[in-house]
Amino acid sequence: MSIYIFGHTTPDSDSIVGAISLSYLKNQLGEDTTPTRQGELNPETKFILNRFGFKAPELKTTYAGERVYLIDFMERSQSPKDIDEATILGIIDHHKLGDLTTDSPLEMWVRPVGCSNTIVKQMFDYYGVEIPKDLAGIMMCAILSDTVIFKSPTCTKEDTKACKELAQIAGVEDYKALGMEMFTVKSNVLNATKEELVLRDFKDFNMGGAKVGVGQLEVVDLTVFDNMKDELFSAMQKVKDEGERDTVLLLLTDIIKEGSQLLVVSDSISKIERAFNINLDRNEAWLPKVMSRKKQIIPFLEKQF
């Protein structure tokens, strides 16, 4: 029976590509694995897979009785609802330790790097398995995405090294230009509903018993949001109410200016203001140099909650 490999809910490019790349490696090592996904692809991920000729992993949301590997997450709030009924064989991740537990020992590759695919690249190197050209291409793109073309504070020398080596394998000379092309695709927000935008790259966190959801939209020009702020706030309120959340935050990240406009819908406004030492004006504020949800948002929220 096949082992399933998948990333977090509302998957981003790293979690989708990570499932594909890790599955290929595991299959080369003699395991029977299948990459899957918990949600729909975002436009950037579709662009990456199409660019290098890959199909989307199978959509699967229940895993009771299955053996699984998790990639790019280890939080219960980002897991399928029946995760406790699955056997977790391993976790490959670049986030903080989450709240999942297992009944038996498991394989763990957890590194403080900018992208899970950097870790998968290191696993290929460790086992001496050759990476096919097109697979190297999507892994390279996942690193460019997660590190915001090396601009994110989460980016490390290991990420840049892995990306350059993968670009060489993939035969991509100007990988930064491809990265900008990806983010231009990502910046197209006009063909989605406002709720889809809020949930496009969205993660829930349990903070001191409070359910906090944080979404992020990375674009090359923030003016695309100028005429939709009110609608975004309405969609955030709906996501908050329907999900029984204490707080919903949305980061509108400008990768050129290198900062984020923070939108807030919350029952704990004072905690948000203390977390970032800001005064919200009509429930929003500019956060200069803030590019990373993982490193520059979540730790400060958790201290307050």
Buried (B, 14 or more C-beta within 10 A) or exposed (E): EEBBBBBBBBBBBBBBBBBBBBBBBBBEEEBEBBBBBBBBBBBBBBBBBEBBEBEBBEEBEEBEEBBBBBBBBBBBBBBBEEBBEBBBBBBBBBBBEBEBEBEEEBEBBBBEBBBBBBBBBBBBEEEEBEBEEBBBBBBBBBBBBBBBBBBBBBBBEBBBEBBEBBBEBBEBEEBEEBBBBBBBBBBEBEEBEBBEBBBBBBBBBBBEEBBBBBBBBBBBEBEBBEEBBEBBBBBBEBBBEEBEBBBBBBBBBBBEBBBBBBBBBBEBEEBBBBBBEBEBEEBBBBBEEBBBBBBBBBEBBBEBB
